Amino acid sequence: MDGTLWRGREPLPGLAAWFAFLADRGIAYVLATNNSYWAPAHYVDKLAGFGVAVPVDRILTSSVATGAWLTHHVARGSRAYVVGGEALRAAVRGAGCTLVDGLEPPADVVVAGFDMHLTYVRLRDATRHLARGARFVGTNPDRTYPAEDGLSPGAGSILAAIEAAAGQAPIIVGKPEPHLFAAACAVLGVAPDRTLAIGDRLDTDILGARRAGMWSALVTTGVDDAEAAVRGPVRPDGVFDGLDALRVAWGGAR
């Protein structure tokens, strides 16, 4: 959603018209974001502030997907050390894990995502839990995210710091890995080859769509531009300068 529907607190042009177009055509959708900091209800409220009503079950975040991953891959009652916001902590608790704050007791898994209040102590403790044998799980690899005043460090930058200190790469749950895409298809009840993934990042949105067997459209309102789509190794099926351009190309009225 960041860089595709809005940038920071500012809606991108064509936002309301895009959702009206989907409603008029009866096109089902899921809003899947790698941002792990906010719960789905936050996005419902944010979209409502832009004049768009979206049901909460149509929003998938990397925190929600991480909780689902932990449910299937980590035993209930496992101890988890979390670097991230309350939405990620809630998702980890919902997966049946017991949260650890500090260095004791030793954690079974370190779960890291975007953290607006990151401290050196959090990085240190995560590193030491990993040194003791904990598994390392990351919500998403986005090194930056687009704010209204420019790019800011993202979850991938935090994961990189922990990986550099611990010498251990994380298991990634969010895009471009398949978990979010598979969850979106499950909500839609549609096969991947009948699904269009729209995003602003080649290395997560578009690469993940290709891996998942989906069609892909890059909108150049966020991180990557048309030149990057041409010169880079990841090629979307279409490149558009925003939601309005995509809507018109799809057959929507201007």
Buried (B, 14 or more C-beta within 10 A) or exposed (E): BBBBBBBBEEBBBBBBBBBBBBEEEEEEBBBBBBBBBBBBEBBBEBBEEBEBEBEEEBBBBBBBBBBBBBBEBBEEEBBBBBBBBEBBBBBBBBBBBBBBEEBEEEBBBBBBBBBEEBEEEBBEBBBBBBEEEBBBBBBBBBBBBBBEEEEEBBBBBBBBBBBEBBEBEBBBBBBBBBBBBEBBBEBBEBEBEEBBBBBBBBBBBBBBBBBBEBBBBBBBBBBBBEEBBEEBEBBBBBBBBBBBBBBBEBEBEE
